[in-house]
Amino acid sequence: MTATLTPPALERRPAGALSREETLRYGRHLNLPEVGVEGQKRLRQSRVLLVGAGGLGSPVALYLAAAGVGTLGLVDFDLVELTNLQRQVLHGTGDVGRSKLESARRRLTDLNPHVRLESHETRFTAANGLDLVRGYDLVVDGTDNFATRYLVNDACVLLGVPNVYGSIFRFEGQASVFATRDGPCYRCLFRSPPPEGLVPSCAEGGVLGVLPGLVGTIQATEVIKLLLGAGEPLIGRLLLVDALAMQFRTVRVRKDPACPACGTREITGLREEAAACAAPAPAGDGAAEILPRELAARLAHRDDLLLLDVREPHEWEICRLPGAELVPLGTLAEAAAALPRGREIVVYCKGGTRSARAAAFLRGQGFERVLNLTGGINRWSEEVDPEVPRY
């Protein structure tokens, strides 16, 4: 099947001849019959919105700019952090502390000054999502959280703009093309977000640094194919990438007539999903937190506290709190019987998500004095002891 994408706005935009410099720059494209002069002019006419300028967004932005896509819209609100540089190749060491959009603009302009860059330094939200997507021919989903991913999907369905999807976790990735006229959308595959905290983020679970490069390049390839009308796109197919086994396979995804977004069309506007999908917090959880400075003060006062580290053994080797005991979250149910019920327990992990689940489990098992360290060991490093490595 050949990809077809013919937005009316794209057809109405003036093409114009390629300059001598453009002809030389894109010469390897022009030698491809599937691209040629007309295809390259079509790329130059195109407008693509990239949501996220991080791990996935980096290779997508670089390759679309290099390919000569005429206008790239970039949505991001973050600053470049040192921890980003293991995988976010759009940014460099000198960009740490700088806006990701400023960093991206400098790099992409240097790569191809012919590309028009439109910066949207904001979160993608229910309030602005439709306005952000409107006017673009394609959207690339480079998000790192479920709430935004569903907003991007719904905005694309409502406006009839194809959504080139990608996601990564640890050694695995996915890619597909959603929200085309006859194809499925993301909600056809996953009707609603998982409960908050059920799926660890890349910050909690880790990600192989080259994996977003691999998946992001696949996304960029799909964008170019769709804009050119060349090849067979990933419409109705979910590409699964296993980097450890170096295996690629695809599964069929059918358009679901009962899908509230693209099937029954029950979804007529954007709404934030995070609160709606969050798992109900156990009673008392809101008060069962302890800030790093509060914990430091209590330890200095020699309060009788059991520090319970629910991270994995390889994380324990990176850093730990003095005097803590390691009980990985997956073993907590078995280990709980041996924990002292008379002592106050402070549970911690990297960022506070896994430890919150562990604390809720322990309270459900009858442990009455359980606290969760807010922000985990990373926040402890920021606020109490900078000698503890952040990762």
C-alpha positions in Angstrom: 0.0 0.0 0.0 1.3 3.4 -0.8 1.1 6.2 1.7 -1.1 9.1 0.8 -1.3 12.4 2.6 -2.8 15.4 0.8 -3.8 18.2 3.2 -5.6 20.9 1.2 -3.4 23.5 2.8 -0.3 21.8 1.6 -1.5 21.6 -2.0 -2.4 25.3 -1.9 1.0 26.5 -0.8 3.2 27.9 -3.5 6.0 25.5 -4.4 8.7 27.7 -6.1 11.9 26.4 -7.7 14.7 24.9 -5.7 17.7 27.2 -5.4 21.2 26.1 -6.6 22.2 25.7 -3.0 19.1 23.6 -2.2 19.7 21.5 -5.2 23.2 20.7 -4.0 22.2 20.2 -0.4 19.4 17.8 -1.2 21.1 16.1 -4.2 21.0 12.6 -2.7 17.2 13.0 -2.3 16.8 14.3 -5.9 18.4 11.2 -7.2 15.6 9.1 -5.6 12.7 8.6 -8.0 10.4 8.5 -5.0 11.5 12.0 -4.0 12.9 14.0 -7.0 12.5 17.7 -7.4 8.7 17.7 -6.8 9.0 15.6 -3.7 11.7 17.9 -2.3 9.5 20.9 -3.0 6.7 19.1 -1.2 8.9 18.6 1.9 9.8 22.3 1.8 6.1 23.2 1.7 5.3 21.0 4.7 4.5 22.0 8.3 5.3 19.5 11.0 4.6 19.9 14.7 7.0 18.1 17.1 5.7 17.7 20.7 8.8 17.3 22.8 12.4 18.2 22.2 13.9 15.4 24.3 14.9 11.8 23.6 12.6 11.1 20.7 12.3 14.7 19.6 16.0 15.0 19.1 16.5 12.6 16.2 13.2 13.5 14.7 14.0 17.2 14.7 17.5 16.7 13.4 16.5 14.4 10.5 13.4 16.4 9.5 15.5 19.6 9.4 18.2 17.8 7.4 15.6 16.4 5.0 14.4 19.9 4.3 10.9 19.9 5.9 10.0 23.6 5.5 8.5 24.4 8.9 9.1 22.7 12.2 7.0 23.6 15.2 8.6 22.6 18.5 6.6 22.3 21.7 8.6 22.0 25.0 9.0 23.9 28.2 11.9 22.2 29.9 15.5 23.3 30.5 18.4 21.1 29.4 19.8 19.0 32.3 22.9 17.0 32.5 20.9 13.8 32.8 19.4 14.5 29.4 22.7 14.3 27.5 22.9 10.5 27.6 20.2 10.3 25.0 19.0 13.8 23.9 21.5 14.4 21.1 19.9 17.7 20.1 21.6 19.3 23.1 25.2 19.6 24.3 27.1 20.1 27.5 27.2 23.9 26.9 23.4 23.9 26.7 22.8 22.7 30.3 20.6 25.2 32.1 19.4 26.6 28.8 15.9 26.3 27.4 15.5 23.2 25.3 13.9 25.2 22.5 16.7 27.7 22.5 19.2 24.9 22.3 17.2 23.2 19.6 17.0 26.4 17.6 20.7 26.9 17.6 21.5 23.3 16.6 18.8 23.1 13.9 19.5 26.5 12.4 23.2 25.5 12.1 22.1 22.2 10.5 19.8 23.7 7.9 19.2 27.5 7.8 16.4 27.0 5.2 14.1 25.4 7.8 11.6 27.8 9.5 11.4 27.0 13.2 8.3 27.9 15.3 8.9 27.7 19.0 6.0 27.0 21.4 7.6 27.2 24.9 4.7 25.8 26.8 3.2 22.6 28.1 0.8 20.8 25.7 -2.5 21.0 27.6 -6.2 20.7 27.2 -6.4 24.5 27.0 -3.9 25.0 24.2 -3.7 21.6 22.4 -6.0 22.3 19.5 -4.5 25.7 18.9 -1.0 24.2 18.8 -1.9 21.5 16.4 -4.1 23.6 14.1 -2.3 24.7 10.9 0.2 21.8 10.8 0.1 18.9 8.3 1.5 16.3 10.7 2.2 15.9 14.4 5.0 13.9 15.9 4.4 12.5 19.4 7.7 12.8 21.3 6.1 13.0 24.7 7.2 11.1 27.8 4.0 10.8 29.8 0.5 9.4 29.3 -1.5 12.5 30.0 0.1 14.5 27.2 0.1 11.5 24.8 -3.7 11.2 25.1 -4.1 14.9 24.6 -2.0 14.8 21.4 -4.0 11.8 20.1 -7.4 13.5 20.8 -6.3 16.8 19.3 -5.1 15.0 16.1 -8.3 13.1 15.8 -10.5 16.2 16.3 -8.6 18.2 13.7 -7.9 15.3 11.2 -4.1 15.6 11.5 -2.1 12.4 11.4 -0.1 11.5 14.5 3.3 9.8 14.2 3.6 8.1 17.5 6.7 6.7 19.3 7.5 5.6 22.9 10.4 4.1 24.6 11.1 2.3 27.9 14.3 0.6 29.0 15.3 -1.6 26.0 12.0 -1.5 24.1 10.2 0.9 21.9 7.0 1.3 19.8 6.1 3.3 16.7 3.0 3.7 14.6 0.9 6.3 12.6 -2.4 7.2 14.2 -5.4 9.4 13.4 -5.4 9.1 9.7 -8.7 9.2 7.8 -9.2 5.4 7.7 -6.7 4.2 10.3 -6.9 3.7 14.1 -5.9 6.2 16.8 -4.0 5.6 20.0 -7.2 5.1 21.9 -8.1 2.2 19.7 -5.0 0.5 21.1 -5.1 1.8 24.6 -8.6 3.1 25.5 -7.5 5.1 28.6 -4.3 5.8 30.5 -3.0 3.4 33.1 -3.4 4.3 36.8 -0.9 6.9 37.8 2.3 5.4 39.1 1.6 1.9 37.6 4.1 2.3 34.8 7.5 3.7 35.8 8.8 6.7 33.9 12.1 6.5 32.1 13.6 8.4 35.0 12.5 5.6 37.3 12.9 2.6 35.1 15.8 3.8 32.9 16.3 3.8 29.1 19.1 2.7 26.8 20.6 5.9 25.5 20.6 4.9 21.8 17.0 3.6 21.9 15.3 7.0 21.4 17.6 7.5 18.4 16.5 4.3 16.9 12.7 4.9 17.5 12.9 8.6 16.7 14.6 7.9 13.4 11.7 5.5 12.6 9.3 8.3 13.4 11.2 10.7 11.1 11.1 8.1 8.3 7.3 7.8 8.7 6.9 11.5 8.5 8.9 11.8 5.3 7.0 8.9 3.7 3.7 10.4 4.6 4.6 13.8 3.3 5.9 12.4 0.0 3.1 9.8 -0.4 5.8 7.1 -0.7 6.0 3.6 0.6 3.8 1.8 3.1 3.3 3.7 6.3 2.7 2.2 9.8 -1.0 3.0 9.5 -2.9 0.1 11.2 0.4 -1.4 12.4 2.3 -1.1 15.6 6.0 -1.6 15.3 7.6 -3.2 18.3 11.4 -2.8 18.9 13.4 -5.0 21.2 16.9 -3.6 21.3 18.3 -6.4 23.6 17.3 -9.1 21.1 17.6 -6.7 18.2 14.2 -7.8 16.9 11.5 -5.9 15.1 8.0 -7.1 14.7 4.6 -5.6 13.8 1.2 -6.3 15.1 -2.0 -5.2 13.4 -4.1 -2.5 15.1 -7.7 -2.1 13.8 -9.8 0.9 13.9 -12.3 0.3 16.8 -15.8 1.4 16.0 -16.4 1.8 19.8 -13.4 4.1 20.3 -14.6 7.3 22.0 -12.2 9.4 20.0 -12.3 8.2 16.3 -15.2 5.7 16.5 -18.2 7.0 18.3 -16.8 10.5 18.4 -17.9 10.9 22.0 -14.8 13.0 22.6 -15.6 16.4 21.3 -12.9 18.4 23.1 -9.7 18.1 25.0 -9.6 17.3 28.7 -6.8 16.4 31.1 -6.7 12.7 31.8 -4.3 12.6 34.7 -6.8 13.0 37.5 -9.4 10.9 35.9 -7.1 7.9 35.5 -5.2 8.1 38.8 -5.6 5.3 41.2 -7.3 6.3 44.3 -4.8 7.0 47.1 -5.1 4.9 50.2 -6.6 6.7 53.2 -4.1 8.9 55.0 -1.6 8.9 52.2 -1.6 12.7 51.8 -0.2 13.1 55.3 2.2 10.1 55.2 5.1 12.0 53.6 8.4 13.2 55.0 10.5 15.9 53.3 14.3 15.2 53.0 15.2 18.0 55.4 12.7 16.7 57.9 14.2 13.2 57.7 17.7 14.7 58.0 16.7 16.5 61.2 15.1 13.3 62.7 18.2 11.2 61.8 20.4 13.9 63.4 18.2 13.7 66.5 18.8 9.9 66.4 15.1 9.0 66.1 14.6 5.2 65.8 13.7 5.0 62.1 14.0 2.1 59.7 15.1 3.3 56.3 13.7 1.0 53.6 15.1 1.3 50.1 12.8 -0.3 47.6 14.9 0.3 44.5 16.7 -2.4 42.5 20.1 -3.8 43.5 21.9 -2.0 40.6 20.5 1.3 41.9 21.6 0.5 45.4 25.2 0.2 44.0 24.9 3.8 42.6 24.0 5.4 46.0 22.1 4.8 49.2 21.2 6.5 52.4 23.4 5.5 55.4 21.9 2.7 57.5 19.2 1.8 54.9 18.0 -1.7 54.2 17.5 -2.8 50.6 14.1 -4.5 49.9 13.3 -4.2 46.2 9.7 -3.4 45.5 9.1 -6.7 43.8 10.1 -8.6 46.9 8.3 -6.5 49.5 5.3 -8.7 49.8 7.5 -11.6 50.8 9.8 -9.5 53.1 7.0 -7.6 54.9 6.4 -10.4 57.5 10.0 -9.9 58.8 9.8 -6.1 59.1 9.4 -4.8 62.7 5.9 -3.4 63.3 7.0 -1.4 66.3 9.4 0.8 64.5 8.6 3.8 62.3 9.5 3.1 58.7 10.6 5.6 56.1 10.4 4.2 52.6 12.4 5.7 49.7 13.2 5.1 46.0 14.7 7.2 43.3 12.0 9.8 42.9 9.2 8.8 45.2 6.8 6.9 43.0 7.8 3.3 43.8 8.2 4.1 47.5 4.7 5.6 47.6 3.3 2.3 46.3 5.4 0.4 48.9 4.2 2.7 51.7 0.6 2.1 50.6 1.2 -1.6 50.6 2.7 -1.7 54.0 -0.2 0.4 55.5 -2.6 -2.0 53.9 -0.7 -4.8 55.7 -1.3 -3.1 59.1 1.9 -1.2 59.5 0.7 2.1 61.0 3.9 4.2 61.1 5.1 4.4 57.5 6.3 7.5 55.8 7.3 8.0 52.2 10.4 10.2 51.4 9.1 12.9 49.1 11.1 13.1 45.9 13.2 10.1 46.8 17.0 9.9 47.0 17.4 12.4 44.2 15.6 15.1 46.2 17.7 14.1 49.2 20.8 14.8 47.1 19.5 18.2 46.0 18.4 19.4 49.4 20.4 17.6 52.0 23.6 15.9 50.8 25.0 16.8 47.3 27.7 14.1 47.8 25.0 11.5 47.1 25.0 11.0 43.3 21.9 11.9 41.3 21.1 9.6 38.4 
